[in-house]
Amino acid sequence: MTAALVKGLIERHGVFADYNGYRLVPIYRKPDAEAREAVIKLWHANKILPDRKAAEERSKQVVFLIIDPQDNVVGVNTVYVSDFSKAKQKPAPAGNFYFYRMFIQPQNRVPNLSFRTLGFTYDFLNALPVAPRPEGLVLVTENPKLKKPGSQRLLKRMGWDTLAQNEMGQFVMKRDFIKPC
């Protein structure tokens, strides 16, 4: 994607947050064709979702495009809403939650970018006026680095609760949304 196309995306969607020159561009529930194509190309180039049909479907779940200082789309995060109580994982709280996933290209995994993106995503979704409102955000620590003690302490300070470990040894964590007044 050219810098001009990225600048057009930023002009249309705005920047929700900036972390060390990495900009988070919100496209949740309003992805245009250019944004979706940028996401699909990112996944295809990194062999994340090589199947075009699966990539097209998941591109509808993107919350933020992560844009590097050189105006390249280098990462995305996605959410989908599901009833946590129907998950295989027990104990599971009742109600619908956003389930979170993220990908950042390896060469762009700068310190704390993933944690800041997670925090910004929580803030963005918590403020989103949707009905019915999901109860919060769920994270499954597929990345082994998120299971390390230092990462777990940071997630705890950010308000995340560890519910259990799944059959693959990944932590299942959640953070409830703050109820509006």
C-alpha positions, -999 to +999 in steps of 0.1 A: +000+000+000+014+034-010+020+062+015-007+082-004-033+054+002-024+052+039-027+090+043-062+087+027-071+060+052-059+083+080-079+112+066-111+092+064-108+073+097-086+095+119-060+084+144-073+071+178-038+069+194-001+073+186+026+053+204+062+061+194+051+070+159+029+040+154-006+052+148-038+033+155-064+040+129-099+028+139-119+010+112-141-011+134-176-015+120-167+009+091-139-007+071-138+006+035-125-015+006-090+000+008-086-007+045-098-043+041-075-049+011-045-035+032-054-060+059-057-089+035-024-081+019-007-079+053-020-113+064-012-129+030+024-114+030+030-128+065+012-162+058-013-155+086-045-161+067-034-173+033-070-183+023-085-152+007-121-160+017-111-164+054-091-132+053-120-113+037-143-125+065-119-117+093-111-083+078-146-072+089-135-078+125-105-054+125-106-027+152-073-008+145-049-007+116-014-002+130+006+022+108+043+026+113+062+059+111+069+053+073+031+050+066+030+012+062+002-010+076+023-033+098-003-047+121-040-051+130-061-064+158-095-080+156-124-088+178-155-109+175-184-112+199-193-145+215-211-159+245-183-167+269-204-192+288-207-214+257-169-217+254-152-249+263-131-231+289-145-234+324-150-215+346-166-190+321-186-160+331-220-156+315-226-131+288-212-118+255-176-107+254-153-094+227-126-120+219-093-103+210-066-112+185-036-092+172-009-095+146+021-072+142+048-080+117+080-093+135+102-064+124+077-039+139+073-055+173+087-027+193+086-028+231+052-024+246+034-017+213+012-048+218+003-039+254-005-003+245-026-015+215-045-038+238-051-010+263-062+014+236-085-013+222-101-018+256-107+020+259-121+022+223-145-007+227-155+004+263-166+038+249-184+023+219-222+029+220-235-006+210-265-025+221-265-050+235-233-041+251-207-069+256-195-074+291-158-069+284-128-081+265-112-116+265-076-124+257-061-159+252-023-158+256-014-176+223+019-157+223+043-174+248+058-141+258+024-132+274+027-161+298+060-148+313+058-135+348+066-099+338+039-098+312+014-113+336+022-086+362+018-059+336-015-073+324-027-075+360-018-039+365-038-031+334-069-046+350-068-081+334-079-111+355-067-146+348-096-170+347-078-203+339-054-221+316-068-239+286-058-274+274-029-258+254-015-241+285-026-207+274-040-182+300-076-172+294-079-136+307-107-110+308-112-074+316-148-063+323-160-030+309-167-001+332-205+003+333-217+037+320-232+059+346 
